[in-house]
Amino acid sequence: MSKISTKPPSGMRDFLPADLVRRRAVIDVVVKAYEAHGFTPLETPAIENLSTLTGKYGEEGDQLMYRLLHRRDALRRPLEAAHAEGRPAREGELADQGLRYDLTVPLARVVAQYGQLPRFFKRYQIQPVWRADRPGRGRFREFYQCDVDIIGTESLVAEAEVCSAVASALVELGFEAFTVLINHRELLRAMIRAAGIDEALEGTALVAVDKLDKVGKQGVLTELEQRGIEAGSGAKLLDMITPPPGSGAVYNATLLSSLRERVDERGKAAIDELGTLMGLCAYNPAGDHLEFAPSLARGLGYYTGPIFEIRVPDFPSSVGGGGRYDNLVGMFGKQAIPAVGFSLGLERLIVVKDERGDFDELAIGPDLMLCWMDVDGGRVLELATKLRLAGLNVEVYPEKTKKLKKQLAYADAEGVKARFVGICGKQEIEDETLTVKHLASGEQVTLPVDAITPERLAAFVDQAVDQAGGGKPSGSTDEG
């Protein structure tokens, strides 16, 4: 029998305790920023009907979607029928469900399903999605998205609010030099028309333009030609979407003004919307980070208006994106409902923060581990309960042993890393005291159990640091 691999599937990961502490630290910051902007939480199933998912993301999205095969007889029957007819089974015969590809399409389904939602539905959603993509740095087949969306209004205030929520989260996470790239799908379409490209090839052109960062100008030109677009038209489009580099409000205004002279009325209206949005964002944390990017396309097929993407230094691709999608809810058989959203990619944020050393000081283990000798285990558990009720995270060494050194080594081991140990023997139990040792400094103190609180331990750490810096000599002290 061959050995069973213990590795997770390619592009999937296990999250060990240290990983989860980091992830939760980031998620907590994002949730706080989103809730500060009035967004409320939502969760949807990991599995959706294929009728919900397909046809919403464009050609590439449908190719990367995970489909779930029918079960038992529901799978056997179409396979047997296809075999009897001498043909391959058709995709629709084998699967009718799939893993969600993003969080936006499930949100649109929810809005179409539940009529009792608020008129202006502001939701955030932080859950995993799945794509059969090629794994790479910060790119996985299972990954978390942190979405904020506003449903029910065409007002550009909604765009400004989702930009503000995401920018606030990034600032709180320690990102200062991030850039929010913005463009408008209608402006892109206007530039495609201005280049002389047939509107029937608009979607094809957008797919090619979206690959500019990956394949460069020549790669886009080649793909445009391969997709039936004349070289001259392709070159004219590239000239409009790849201006000289620059940044800042003056650059944005100058670039928009130059494009206004080259596009039709629909394009001019889109430029006006972008100008209004930039003006609104001047009053929120996103304002100083906005940069107009005429080549920004966003590959998903459901965008209809302003689109966004976030870049940070030291990472080659975006760490978030979004835009307006006014027609998506209407695809579920209901009336068209305007909507806009923004999504942060949790995995990429964590990669960048980890490489910068932002997690080095993050506490992973318990506040205190109880090490015990020559006492009844029940008394130790009783003591642990008291300390937990006082607000401490407490772990109890699980085995009775006389070897204190062994317990101390475990408390300081990787994967545990308690900040303090509480040394508990017969005398401490009788006196209702505990000898507390700060593992990083080696300082220890004996305290009444009732006096051991998070605040008291924090003060003890400050005292230990002061002593290590040249005050009193290191050693044991007693305090009443």
Rosetta blueprint (number, residue, H / E / L):
1 M L
2 S L
3 K L
4 I L
5 S L
6 T L
7 K L
8 P L
9 P L
10 S L
11 G L
12 M L
13 R L
14 D L
15 F L
16 L L
17 P H
18 A H
19 D H
20 L H
21 V H
22 R H
23 R H
24 R H
25 A H
26 V H
27 I H
28 D H
29 V H
30 V H
31 V H
32 K H
33 A H
34 Y H
35 E H
36 A H
37 H L
38 G L
39 F L
40 T E
41 P E
42 L L
43 E L
44 T L
45 P L
46 A L
47 I E
48 E E
49 N E
50 L H
51 S H
52 T H
53 L H
54 T L
55 G L
56 K L
57 Y L
58 G H
59 E H
60 E H
61 G H
62 D H
63 Q H
64 L H
65 M L
66 Y L
67 R E
68 L E
69 L E
70 H L
71 R L
72 R L
73 D H
74 A H
75 L H
76 R H
77 R H
78 P H
79 L H
80 E H
81 A H
82 A H
83 H H
84 A H
85 E L
86 G L
87 R L
88 P L
89 A L
90 R L
91 E H
92 G H
93 E H
94 L H
95 A E
96 D E
97 Q E
98 G E
99 L E
100 R L
101 Y L
102 D L
103 L L
104 T H
105 V H
106 P H
107 L H
108 A H
109 R H
110 V H
111 V H
112 A H
113 Q H
114 Y L
115 G L
116 Q L
117 L L
118 P L
119 R L
120 F L
121 F E
122 K E
123 R E
124 Y E
125 Q E
126 I E
127 Q E
128 P E
129 V E
130 W E
131 R L
132 A L
133 D L
134 R L
135 P L
136 G E
137 R L
138 G L
139 R E
140 F L
141 R L
142 E E
143 F E
144 Y E
145 Q E
146 C E
147 D E
148 V E
149 D E
150 I E
151 I E
152 G L
153 T L
154 E L
155 S L
156 L H
157 V H
158 A H
159 E H
160 A H
161 E H
162 V H
163 C H
164 S H
165 A H
166 V H
167 A H
168 S H
169 A H
170 L H
171 V H
172 E H
173 L L
174 G L
175 F L
176 E L
177 A L
178 F L
179 T E
180 V E
181 L E
182 I E
183 N E
184 H E
185 R H
186 E H
187 L H
188 L H
189 R H
190 A H
191 M H
192 I H
193 R H
194 A H
195 A L
196 G L
197 I L
198 D L
199 E H
200 A H
201 L H
202 E H
203 G H
204 T H
205 A H
206 L H
207 V H
208 A H
209 V H
210 D L
211 K L
212 L H
213 D H
214 K H
215 V H
216 G H
217 K H
218 Q H
219 G H
220 V H
221 L H
222 T H
223 E H
224 L H
225 E H
226 Q H
227 R L
228 G L
229 I L
230 E L
231 A H
232 G H
233 S H
234 G H
235 A H
236 K H
237 L H
238 L H
239 D H
240 M H
241 I H
242 T L
243 P L
244 P L
245 P L
246 G L
247 S L
248 G L
249 A H
250 V H
251 Y H
252 N H
253 A H
254 T H
255 L H
256 L H
257 S H
258 S H
259 L H
260 R H
261 E L
262 R L
263 V L
264 D L
265 E H
266 R H
267 G H
268 K H
269 A H
270 A H
271 I H
272 D H
273 E H
274 L H
275 G H
276 T H
277 L H
278 M H
279 G H
280 L H
281 C H
282 A L
283 Y L
284 N L
285 P L
286 A L
287 G H
288 D H
289 H H
290 L E
291 E E
292 F E
293 A L
294 P L
295 S L
296 L L
297 A L
298 R L
299 G L
300 L L
301 G L
302 Y L
303 Y L
304 T L
305 G L
306 P E
307 I E
308 F E
309 E E
310 I E
311 R E
312 V L
313 P L
314 D L
315 F L
316 P L
317 S L
318 S L
319 V L
320 G E
321 G E
322 G E
323 G E
324 R E
325 Y L
326 D L
327 N L
328 L L
329 V H
330 G H
331 M H
332 F H
333 G L
334 K L
335 Q L
336 A L
337 I L
338 P L
339 A E
340 V E
341 G E
342 F E
343 S E
344 L E
345 G E
346 L H
347 E H
348 R H
349 L H
350 I H
351 V H
352 V H
353 K H
354 D H
355 E H
356 R L
357 G L
358 D L
359 F L
360 D L
361 E L
362 L L
363 A L
364 I L
365 G L
366 P L
367 D L
368 L E
369 M E
370 L E
371 C E
372 W E
373 M L
374 D L
375 V L
376 D L
377 G H
378 G H
379 R H
380 V H
381 L H
382 E H
383 L H
384 A H
385 T H
386 K H
387 L H
388 R H
389 L H
390 A L
391 G L
392 L L
393 N L
394 V E
395 E E
396 V E
397 Y L
398 P L
399 E L
400 K L
401 T L
402 K L
403 K L
404 L H
405 K H
406 K H
407 Q H
408 L H
409 A H
410 Y H
411 A H
412 D L
413 A L
414 E L
415 G L
416 V L
417 K L
418 A L
419 R L
420 F E
421 V E
422 G E
423 I E
424 C E
425 G L
426 K H
427 Q H
428 E H
429 I H
430 E H
431 D H
432 E L
433 T E
434 L E
435 T E
436 V E
437 K E
438 H E
439 L L
440 A L
441 S L
442 G L
443 E L
444 Q E
445 V E
446 T E
447 L E
448 P E
449 V H
450 D H
451 A H
452 I L
453 T L
454 P H
455 E H
456 R H
457 L H
458 A H
459 A H
460 F H
461 V H
462 D H
463 Q H
464 A H
465 V H
466 D H
467 Q H
468 A H
469 G L
470 G L
471 G L
472 K L
473 P L
474 S L
475 G L
476 S E
477 T E
478 D E
479 E L
480 G L
